Amino acid sequence: MERPSTVANDGHGSGWPHAELVAVCRHAERADEVGALLHGKPWCLHRESAQWPFDPPLSDAGLAGAKKLGESLQEAAQGAGTQLHVIVSSPYFRCIQTAVQVCNSLSSCKTLLIDKSLGEIFGPCVMGEVQPDLPVRPLEQTQFFCAQHGVQCLDTRRLLGTRPQWPESLKSARD
């Protein structure tokens, strides 16, 4: 069976065959998962775990999984005869790490857009009774990490979305 294709309307009637690919992916394994290791040790034994209790990085296995995800997305794009152009991520570090690994696996995409409205439920059901001052790492730290790995954060002065208001409930997160 032949795969259907769509025809792009570029306003000039060229009728070039065109495929679009949109992928929604979850971050790879977090370092605070039960049994997960970061540099061979549990996350709770790392100094950063106290500073960023709601923003753990990827585990060792998570980094490998994120790379594999990127390779799979590259294969899917090639198979569809298209390219991924922009990766959108939540500001949580594990999501940024996953997005950077994906960007670096794609031949066409080195651009990352951070959307502050994506992420954990910003409320007591996930973060405890006291609102955290900084649930995620500062933007400058995220930008530096991305730049170190050859990925550009798109329009980082005006991030998409806004962090939800505290206390966010499960119901309001789903709305």
N, C-alpha and C positions, 0 to 999 in steps of 0.2 A: 504494500500500500504506500502510495506516495504521500509525503508530508505536505499539508497545505501551506501555502505562503500567503502573505499579505502584500499588497502593493502600496508603496508609499506615495502619498500625494504631496509633492513638494511645491505645489502651486504653479508648476510649469508644465504639468502633464507628462513628466518623464516616465512615470510608471515603473520605476526601478523596483525589483523585488526587494522586500524589506521584512526583516524579522526583528522582534523586540524580545528581550529577555529580562524578566524581573524575578529576583530571588529574595526570599525572606528567610533569614537564617538566625538561629540562636547562637550565642557565644559558645565557645568550646568549654571543656571542663575547667571549673573554677578551682583555685588552689585550696579553698576551704571545704571542698567536698570531702565526705568521709573516705579515708584511705588515699586521698590525693597527696602528691608530694610536689614541692617546689625546690629545685636544686637538691633533691634527695631528702628533704626534711618536710614534716608537716607545716602548714602555713602558720599555725599558732606558735611555732618556735622561732618565727622570723620577727625581727624588730618592727617591721612595717605593719604587722597584723594589729598591733595596738593603735597605731596611728590611723589606719584605714580599715576599721573592722567591717564596714559595709562595702568596701571597694577592693576585694582581693583580686590579684592578678590571675592569669591562667596557670594551671598546674603544668608540670613538665609534659604530661600526656596531652594536656589541653593545647599547648603550643604546637605539638606534632599534629594534633587533630585539626587545628585551625589551618595549618599549612595544607593538609590533605583536603580540607574543605575548599580552599582556594584553587587547588589543582582540579578538583571535581567541577567547580564553577567554570574554570577556563575550558575544560573539555566540553561542558554543556554549551557554552557560548560558541565554541568552534563548530560543534555539531549542528547548532541552529543557524550557523552562518552569520553570527552577529558578535557584538562585543559588549561587555559591561563597561559603563563610562563613569559612574559615580557610586561610591559605597556610602550608605548612611548608617550611622552608629549612635547608640546611646553614649553618654559621657563616662559610663563606668569603665574602669581600666581594662577589665577582662574583655569587654566588648570592643574597645579601641584596639587591644592586642589582636583579637580575632580579625577585625577589619583590616589592620595593617598586614597581617599574614595573607589575607585574601587579596588585597591590593598588590602585594609583591608576587603573588602567583599568577596574576592576570597580565596578559601582554599589553592590554589597552588602558588599564586604570591605575593611576597613582594618586587619585583624588578622594578625599574623605570629607564628608559633611557630618558634623556632630549635631544631633537633635536632643536638646535638654529635656524634652517632654517624654522621651523613651527611657525606660528603666524600671527599677524596683518600685513597689508601692511605697510612696513617701509618707509613711504613717506608722503608728504603734504596732500594727499587726505584723510588720516586718522588722522595724527598727527599734522597737522598745518604746517606752512611754515618753522618753525625753527626745526632743527634736535634735538631730545631730547638726553641728555647725557646718561641717563640710562632709557630706556623704560621699562625694567623689573628689578626685584629685584636682588641683587647680588647672585651668585651661593652659597656662604657660607650660606646665609640666607635660600635659598631653601633647601640645604642639611640639615641644622639644623631642619627645619620644617618637612622634610621627616623622619629624624631620631627620632624626638619626637613622630611621629605617627607610628613607627615600619616599615618604608619602606626604603629600601636601594637604593640609586642612583647608578646605574651601571656605572663603569668607569668614574667617574665625572671629572677626570682630562682632559679627551679628549672627550668633548661633541660632539655629532653628528652635522653635518651641521655647517653653518656659518650664522650669521645675514646678511640679505640682505644689499646691498649697498644703501645708501641714495642718491638721492630720488628714492625709488622703485615705479614704476607705477603699476596700476591695470593690465595692459597687461603683464609686466615682472613678476608679482606675479603669473599669471596664466600659464606662460611658463614653 
